[in-house]
């Protein structure tokens, strides 16, 4: 029974990760398409001022943030960091509990 529960939990984690990756690639695809269209509009109607760069850079930061979260590039506040902090707090609570008994 325990083994089946662990397998189900692993399956759910894997499924969640696949959904995150799929969401990132959807975001990246929309970014590429939208920036392409904006670049065309910019170059066709106002080639004297390249304003599309501001859209590309601004939205690019968002895409980079999404990628760093999806692929765990951020060493701080990632999933491993969360688990370590949770374990730290549990240990602190256990020590406090044992101290007063």
PLY file of the C-alpha trace (Angstrom):
ply
format ascii 1.0
element vertex 101
property float x
property float y
property float z
element edge 100
property int vertex1
property int vertex2
end_header
0.00 0.00 0.00
2.78 2.41 0.95
4.64 1.63 -2.25
1.57 2.42 -4.35
1.10 5.73 -2.53
4.74 6.69 -3.16
4.41 5.80 -6.83
1.29 7.93 -7.08
3.05 10.88 -5.42
6.01 10.54 -7.80
3.60 10.38 -10.72
1.84 13.55 -9.54
5.17 15.40 -9.12
6.29 14.31 -12.59
2.96 15.33 -14.06
3.20 18.76 -12.40
6.74 19.23 -13.74
5.65 18.33 -17.27
2.79 20.83 -16.98
5.26 23.55 -15.86
7.59 22.80 -18.79
4.68 22.83 -21.23
3.55 26.18 -19.81
7.04 27.62 -20.26
7.27 26.50 -23.89
3.82 27.95 -24.58
4.98 31.25 -23.06
8.17 31.17 -25.15
6.22 30.46 -28.35
3.80 33.33 -27.75
6.77 35.61 -26.96
8.54 34.73 -30.22
5.40 35.16 -32.31
4.36 38.43 -30.68
7.83 39.97 -30.87
8.05 38.93 -34.53
4.75 40.65 -35.31
5.76 43.74 -33.32
9.11 43.85 -35.12
7.35 43.73 -38.48
4.97 46.53 -37.44
7.84 48.60 -36.06
9.99 48.26 -39.18
7.10 48.81 -41.59
5.52 51.89 -40.00
8.18 53.57 -37.84
11.62 52.35 -38.94
13.25 55.58 -37.73
12.72 54.56 -34.10
13.19 50.95 -33.01
10.72 50.78 -30.12
10.20 47.03 -30.32
13.42 46.53 -28.37
11.68 47.76 -25.20
8.92 45.19 -25.59
11.40 42.42 -26.35
13.60 43.24 -23.36
10.74 43.76 -20.91
8.87 40.63 -21.88
12.20 38.80 -22.19
12.82 39.34 -18.48
9.48 37.66 -17.83
10.35 34.72 -20.08
13.74 34.38 -18.38
12.08 34.43 -14.95
9.63 31.77 -16.08
12.49 29.62 -17.42
14.53 29.99 -14.25
11.59 28.90 -12.13
10.65 26.03 -14.44
14.16 24.61 -14.80
15.31 25.45 -11.23
18.11 27.81 -12.28
17.59 30.01 -9.23
19.59 28.71 -6.29
17.47 30.72 -3.85
13.82 29.95 -3.23
13.82 26.82 -5.42
12.16 23.53 -4.58
15.28 22.19 -2.85
15.55 25.37 -0.80
11.90 25.02 0.23
12.40 21.44 1.38
15.54 22.36 3.34
13.75 25.24 5.06
10.78 23.05 5.93
13.11 20.48 7.46
14.93 23.24 9.39
11.67 24.50 10.87
10.55 20.99 11.77
13.89 20.38 13.51
13.61 23.69 15.40
10.10 22.82 16.56
11.22 19.35 17.65
14.14 20.82 19.59
11.85 23.34 21.32
9.35 20.61 22.10
12.05 18.34 23.56
13.58 21.20 25.52
10.38 21.88 27.46
9.55 18.24 28.24
0 1
1 2
2 3
3 4
4 5
5 6
6 7
7 8
8 9
9 10
10 11
11 12
12 13
13 14
14 15
15 16
16 17
17 18
18 19
19 20
20 21
21 22
22 23
23 24
24 25
25 26
26 27
27 28
28 29
29 30
30 31
31 32
32 33
33 34
34 35
35 36
36 37
37 38
38 39
39 40
40 41
41 42
42 43
43 44
44 45
45 46
46 47
47 48
48 49
49 50
50 51
51 52
52 53
53 54
54 55
55 56
56 57
57 58
58 59
59 60
60 61
61 62
62 63
63 64
64 65
65 66
66 67
67 68
68 69
69 70
70 71
71 72
72 73
73 74
74 75
75 76
76 77
77 78
78 79
79 80
80 81
81 82
82 83
83 84
84 85
85 86
86 87
87 88
88 89
89 90
90 91
91 92
92 93
93 94
94 95
95 96
96 97
97 98
98 99
99 100
